[in-house]
Amino acid sequence: MNGIYELLMPGTVLYGSGSAKEVGKQAMKLGKKALIISDPIMNKLGYVEECQQHLKESGLACVTYLNVDSEPTNIHVSEAMAICSEELCDHIIAIGGGSCIDTAKAVSVLITNGGTMTDYFGTGKKITEKPLPVIAIPTTSGTGSEVTKVTVITDVVTNIKMMLADASLLPAVAIVDPNLTASCPKSVTAATGVDALCHAVEAYISRKAHPVTDALALTAIEHIMGSIRTAYEDGGNIDARAQMAIGSMLAGAAFSNSSVTLVHGMSRPIGALFHTPHGISNAMLLPAVLEFTMEASIERLAQIGRKIIANAGNYSDEELAICVINELKQLCFDLNIPNMKKYGIDEELFTQSLSKMAADAIESGSPANTPKIPTMEEIKALYERCYDYDFSAKMQLV
Ligand code: NAD
């Protein structure tokens, strides 16, 4: 094994049923006054109040920003920043899905470094100052944002989902309590679960994969494939939720230290323009993108097959790669993932947007991590193929 590899993780990761109760003890190490960033659904479910109670028991003050929406924008970030600076908060606690955690990460960096997210996007301004510490408490098993060095914020002017990756965006503490995910409705369980699966598969086939991310990604795939259907069908099954929470966290750690690839590169422009939930736009693309890149990733897909396909020893590598793609198609079908046409994306607007979406995908850098690097024209053709993709049509074994 040659090379020097880096593994970046949050300072502390707490995992387990009931771990959310530890938030007060963790927060005491970080400061005296917290800004809790969350959304109206988390508030209604009582998760915010529980957190406030734990902070109070630890003698800490807190204020809240509870207006995060799915696919957060620079407007959510600046609203939360205003509260953070007016109230002189010294740390941030995010409770929610990736949208709340990403908003918290963006606020934590901008408060100490100044400017807006747009300034830092691409080859822009660099983060030089230490951000406010963040405690990330995920309530979905999907993004893995609690352990990643990534935040994704949509610029409402350019309609671009800006992905910023920097070690300073790693939360100080991740608290992964699977009990909090049991309230996820079926649609959220499906979308976020496939997002986590995409992270693991993409991290594993990525040109930037390394031995540690390989181990994280393969274990994540096993956990997710072994529990996603149960979590979807029987949301109250805490064992399945726990497997998904581990899988999602490991998948996040895998892609944060390796990378995502063409699926995520093409998915962000769909989310920015058509406001599809992030996991759904990934799922709409995953099988078709794997078909495209299969010729350059047969060994890697076969290795995934050895983890998830019964009697894998009976197949050649190429056959196993096909079995894996068929298995993922079947999963999308079973989870009722719609193609873009069924989701209701307007065909004319979609066709008009092809060049912008393909250009934005390439600009994000993710497609270049794919084993078979696509051209602009190939990306446009893939978007067109995915528009009315048939998840029930299987590839034939060679
Ligand atoms: P989300 O945070 O947008 O949540 C989706 C919906 O589910 C929301 O309405 C939310 O209120 C609801 N919800 C969340 N948890 C719930 C629960 N326990 N019970 C009931 N309802 C619940 O969805 P997400 O997929 O977790 O995050 C998506 C965002 O994360 C996107 O903006 C995406 O680009 C970003 N993302 C970030 C990273 C990263 O590493 N930072 C990685 C992947 C995706």
Residues whose N, C-alpha, C, O or C-beta is under 5 A from the ligand:
A	BS01	NAD	D39 I41 S70 E71 P72 G96 G97 G98 S99 C100 D102 T139 T140 G142 T143 G144 S145 T148 V150 T151 V152 L180 T181 S183 C184 P185 V188 T192 H278
